[in-house]
């Protein structure tokens, strides 16, 4: 176990990737595109990861439970929550594997749990993008029971954004975070114009629902690697979960700590990845518009 922290000041967020594969193969998914990794955390890695988080994260920090699809590893979620109950957690799921048993377990811990769900709206859009429809009754339960839950939706067809948002609102969604579908390049003006018209229409008709537009952080280096890191299933450390799949930017591991030279190299390379028309390749799951709802100027350095 490490005795000296890697980060000063300490981190405020850590992704804990329980696995690197999913039960779906969404058309826009970067993990599917670049290849799922058939790896998952076990109890030994979770224990070491939580030791690392305890040493390197500030009090009150958030632990994000990710995958892949984390509900595939529900036994590890139970182990994590029961052994480390005092942490603040967030969980990101496509809901397909949700059962009443799992829902009840998570609900009893919702005071320290934020759950965001990933859906595409209408049956047409959901099946086209993901190949399977979500259970509407289960989604209604989730949105009713969890006070902090929001929906993340990738906008593949901007002209259908209104219909997709309304479908989610009808299920009980009070917060919808929109994301662009393109993984590396900024959508064109026509896409932007149509999307904004659709979003404005939703906002004008549903004033009690928060609709968060997609955004790009193109001019600044965000807080990955400085305020947040990702711990992948075998215990390796990456500045962000996306780079585990897209580029090989391992910067350390939970047993030996961060290699500062590797982290500095990533920072330099990261700067060259960003431009006006080619944003960070991590943008789809960037936490800039995250559960804490910090505005952009507060989370960019």
PyMOL commands that set and color helices and strands:
alter all, ss='L'
color gray80, all
select helices_A, chain A and resi 30-34+43-56+70-83+100-107+110-112+123-130+136-145+158-171+189-205+243-246+260-273+283-285+287-289+296-299
alter helices_A, ss='H'
color red, helices_A
select strands_A, chain A and resi 11-17+19-20+37-40+57-66+88-93+113-118+150-155+175-180+210-212+228-231+236-238+250-253+257-258
alter strands_A, ss='S'
color yellow, strands_A
deselect
rebuild
show_as cartoon
